[in-house]
Amino acid sequence: MEQVVRVIPYKFVEHVEEAVEVPKGIELIQAPKVWEQTKGKGMTIAVLDTGCDITHPDLKDRIKGGRNFTKDDSGNQNIYQDYNGHGTHVAGTIAASLNQKGVIGAAPEADLLIIKVLDKNGSGQYEWIKNGILYAIEQKADVISMSLGGPSDDPDLHEAIKKAVQNHILVVCAAGNEGDGDDKTDELGYPACYNEVISVGAINLERRSSQFTNSNNEVDLVAPGEDIISTYLNGKYAKLSGTSMAAPHVSGALALIKVVANENFGRNLTEPELYAQLIKRTIPLGHSAKLEGNGLLYLTALDHLKDIFKEQVSMQPVSFR
């Protein structure tokens, strides 16, 4: 029986004809405060999804290439156009250009490698996902972003992910939207549940855990995933909700983290080291660890902790001897 993987958008909120804004989710993770250091230039994020609106004004300058592994367009590998909207929305949250119009992504100068592994209906085969990952490795991507999932563990897919990590690629995946708001029940989806994957759950813009977000021990962190505005088909915009919308916040942020961390350490960090740098940039929200993992992605968390430490030191009584 053929195993199927699907997009996990949870809910389409509304179409938006025009936009001129930094999305609230991008602000919530503190991305604009990192743009003074880097906007992700030199980083490549592979977006494994339904393709992309390659002529969208906020995305066309960010796309460096791509490949189609689906049967859309008669299986033509060189056509990775999006007919669904999901992939275009994800791509915008990752790296929509800072061009004084539309929306802005977390890493607005990073490159996007569009790998179409889900068809116009938002579904695909595990084989397509695996081949997409191998292509991302071949193209030397820095981050692989997957806002997709299925119910079954697939050994070949797992091996492809392991190979990506061995090649120092960070693999990000949406945790899934089968949650019931009860952290005592586990909802499992793949590839998010593989230990090598950075599994991302969702919160709303008020930092409350999303009712739909999966809970399990493999959730690493959370990011905004409700009423997220981003790029959509035909040069337009839309608001969507789901862990599919949370994951690309982390994918884009990792491009920023990798640039900053490599510069600070004076060398290229390994995947486990970069994962540690990501987790250092989270803050707890008080939810169960099964719902929020290490907490909310908060790119200025290290600076915040320094400020708290300085404040505590300044309040200590001074003694003279």
C-alpha positions in Angstrom: 0.0 0.0 0.0 1.4 3.4 -1.0 2.2 5.6 1.9 1.1 9.2 1.6 2.5 12.4 3.2 0.4 15.6 3.2 0.7 19.3 4.0 -0.6 20.2 7.4 -2.0 23.7 7.2 -4.8 23.1 9.7 -6.8 26.1 8.7 -7.1 28.7 5.9 -8.0 32.0 7.6 -8.3 34.6 4.8 -7.0 36.0 1.6 -5.2 39.3 1.7 -4.9 41.3 -1.5 -2.1 43.6 -0.4 0.3 43.8 2.6 3.0 46.2 3.8 4.2 44.9 7.1 6.6 42.9 9.2 4.4 39.9 10.2 3.6 39.7 13.9 5.1 36.2 14.1 8.4 37.5 12.7 8.4 40.2 15.3 7.5 37.8 18.1 10.6 35.7 17.5 12.7 38.9 17.5 14.1 38.4 14.0 14.2 42.1 13.2 16.6 42.7 16.0 19.1 40.2 14.5 18.9 41.9 11.1 21.4 44.5 12.3 24.0 41.6 12.3 22.7 39.5 9.4 19.7 39.0 7.2 20.8 35.4 6.3 22.9 36.3 3.2 24.9 33.3 2.0 22.5 30.7 3.6 20.3 28.3 1.5 17.1 26.9 2.9 15.6 24.0 1.0 11.8 24.2 1.1 10.2 20.7 0.6 6.6 21.5 -0.1 4.1 22.1 -2.8 6.4 24.3 -4.9 6.4 28.1 -5.0 4.9 31.0 -6.8 8.2 31.8 -8.5 7.1 35.2 -9.9 5.8 36.5 -6.5 7.4 39.9 -6.0 8.4 39.1 -2.5 10.1 35.8 -3.4 11.4 35.9 -7.0 14.7 37.4 -5.9 15.2 34.8 -3.2 14.8 31.7 -5.3 18.1 30.2 -6.5 16.6 27.1 -8.2 14.7 24.0 -7.5 13.4 20.6 -8.6 10.0 18.9 -9.0 9.7 15.3 -7.7 5.9 15.1 -8.1 3.7 14.1 -11.1 2.4 17.7 -11.6 3.3 19.2 -15.0 3.8 15.6 -16.4 6.6 15.1 -13.9 8.8 17.8 -15.5 11.6 18.2 -13.0 12.3 21.8 -14.0 8.8 23.1 -13.2 8.3 23.6 -9.5 5.4 26.0 -9.7 3.0 26.0 -6.7 -0.7 25.3 -7.6 -1.7 24.8 -3.9 -0.5 27.9 -2.0 1.0 26.1 1.0 4.6 26.1 -0.2 4.4 29.7 -1.2 3.2 30.7 2.2 5.9 28.7 3.9 8.6 30.2 1.7 7.5 33.7 2.5 7.8 33.2 6.2 11.3 31.9 5.7 12.7 34.5 3.4 10.3 37.0 1.8 12.5 40.0 0.7 12.9 43.2 2.5 11.7 45.3 -0.4 9.5 48.0 1.3 6.3 46.2 0.2 4.5 43.0 1.0 5.7 40.9 3.9 9.1 40.1 5.3 10.5 36.7 6.1 12.7 35.7 9.1 15.8 35.7 6.9 15.1 38.2 4.1 18.4 37.8 2.3 18.7 34.0 2.4 18.4 31.9 -0.7 15.5 29.5 -1.3 15.9 26.2 -2.9 12.4 25.1 -4.0 11.9 21.4 -3.9 8.5 20.3 -4.9 7.6 17.0 -3.1 3.8 17.6 -2.7 1.4 17.9 -5.6 -1.3 20.5 -6.3 -3.6 18.6 -3.9 -1.0 18.9 -1.1 -0.1 15.2 -1.0 2.9 13.2 -1.9 4.8 9.9 -1.5 7.5 9.1 1.0 9.7 8.4 -2.0 9.3 12.0 -3.3 10.3 13.4 0.2 13.3 11.1 0.4 14.5 12.1 -3.1 13.9 15.8 -2.2 16.1 15.5 0.9 18.9 13.8 -1.2 18.7 16.6 -3.7 19.0 19.2 -0.9 22.1 17.4 0.3 23.5 17.4 -3.2 22.8 21.2 -3.5 24.6 21.8 -0.2 21.6 23.4 1.6 22.1 24.8 5.1 18.6 24.1 6.3 15.8 21.7 5.1 12.3 22.9 6.0 9.4 20.5 5.8 5.8 21.6 6.7 4.4 18.1 6.0 3.8 14.8 7.7 2.4 11.3 7.6 1.3 8.7 10.1 4.0 6.1 9.3 7.6 5.6 10.1 9.5 5.0 6.9 13.1 3.6 7.3 14.3 5.0 3.9 13.1 8.5 4.8 14.7 8.3 8.2 18.0 7.3 6.6 17.8 10.2 4.2 17.3 12.6 7.2 20.3 11.0 9.0 22.4 11.6 5.9 21.4 15.2 5.8 22.4 15.7 9.4 25.7 14.0 8.8 26.3 16.6 6.1 25.7 19.4 8.7 22.2 20.3 7.4 19.6 21.3 10.0 16.3 19.5 9.3 13.2 21.3 10.5 9.7 19.8 10.5 6.2 20.8 11.6 5.1 18.8 14.6 1.6 18.2 13.3 -2.0 19.3 13.9 -3.7 16.3 15.4 -3.4 17.8 18.9 -6.3 17.8 21.4 -4.9 20.4 23.9 -4.2 17.6 26.4 -0.5 16.9 27.0 -1.3 13.6 28.5 -2.1 12.2 25.1 0.6 11.8 22.4 0.0 12.6 18.8 2.8 11.3 16.6 3.7 12.2 13.0 6.6 11.6 10.7 9.2 12.8 9.9 8.7 15.2 12.9 9.1 12.4 15.5 12.5 11.3 14.3 15.1 12.3 16.9 17.3 13.9 14.2 14.6 16.3 13.2 13.9 19.7 14.9 10.2 19.3 15.6 8.2 22.6 15.9 4.9 23.0 17.7 2.7 26.1 17.5 1.5 28.9 19.7 -0.8 31.8 19.0 0.4 35.5 18.9 -0.5 35.8 22.6 2.0 33.0 23.4 -0.6 30.5 24.3 -0.3 26.9 23.1 -2.4 26.2 20.0 -5.2 23.8 20.6 -4.3 21.8 17.5 -0.5 21.4 18.1 0.7 17.8 18.6 2.1 16.9 22.0 4.9 14.4 22.4 8.4 14.0 23.8 10.0 14.8 20.4 8.8 18.5 20.2 11.9 20.6 20.4 10.4 24.2 20.5 7.4 26.3 19.5 6.9 29.3 17.2 4.0 31.4 16.0 1.5 29.3 14.1 -1.9 31.1 14.2 -3.2 33.8 11.9 0.2 34.0 10.1 0.2 36.3 7.1 2.6 35.4 4.3 3.0 35.2 0.5 0.4 33.3 -1.5 -0.5 32.4 -5.1 -0.8 35.0 -7.9 1.4 37.6 -6.1 -1.1 37.8 -3.2 -1.0 37.1 0.5 -3.0 35.0 2.9 -3.4 34.2 6.6 -3.0 30.5 7.6 -2.8 28.6 10.9 -1.0 25.4 11.7 2.3 23.9 12.8 3.1 24.2 9.1 3.2 28.0 9.7 5.3 27.6 12.9 8.1 25.5 11.3 9.3 28.1 8.7 9.8 30.7 11.5 12.5 28.3 12.9 13.9 27.4 9.4 14.5 31.1 8.6 15.8 31.9 12.1 18.4 29.1 11.8 19.9 30.8 8.8 20.4 33.9 11.0 21.8 31.8 13.9 24.2 29.9 11.6 25.7 33.1 10.3 26.1 34.7 13.7 27.4 31.6 15.5 29.9 30.7 12.8 31.2 34.3 12.9 31.4 34.3 16.8 33.2 30.9 16.9 35.4 31.6 13.9 34.6 28.3 12.2 31.7 26.3 10.8 29.7 24.7 13.6 28.4 21.2 13.3 24.7 20.4 13.2 24.6 19.4 17.0 26.4 22.6 17.9 24.0 24.7 15.8 21.1 22.9 17.4 22.5 23.9 20.8 22.7 27.5 19.6 19.0 27.3 18.6 17.9 25.9 22.0 19.9 28.7 23.8 17.6 31.1 21.9 14.4 29.8 23.5 12.4 31.0 26.5 10.0 28.8 28.5 6.3 29.7 28.4 5.1 27.6 31.2 3.4 24.9 29.1 4.1 21.2 29.3 7.4 20.1 27.8 5.4 17.8 25.5 3.6 20.9 24.1 6.4 23.4 24.0 9.7 21.5 24.2 12.3 23.9 25.2 10.0 26.9 24.8 9.4 29.7 22.3 12.0 30.6 19.7 13.3 34.0 20.9 16.4 35.1 19.0 17.4 37.7 21.5 17.1 35.3 24.5 20.9 35.4 25.2 20.9 39.3 25.4 17.8 39.1 27.6 19.5 36.8 30.0 22.6 39.1 30.1 20.4 42.0 31.0 18.7 40.1 33.8 22.1 39.0 35.1 23.4 42.6 35.1 20.3 43.8 36.9 20.7 41.1 39.6 24.4 42.0 40.1 23.5 45.7 40.4 21.0 44.9 43.1 23.5 43.0 45.2 24.6 44.7 48.4 28.2 46.0 48.4 30.5 45.3 51.3 33.8 47.0 52.1 36.6 45.2 54.0 
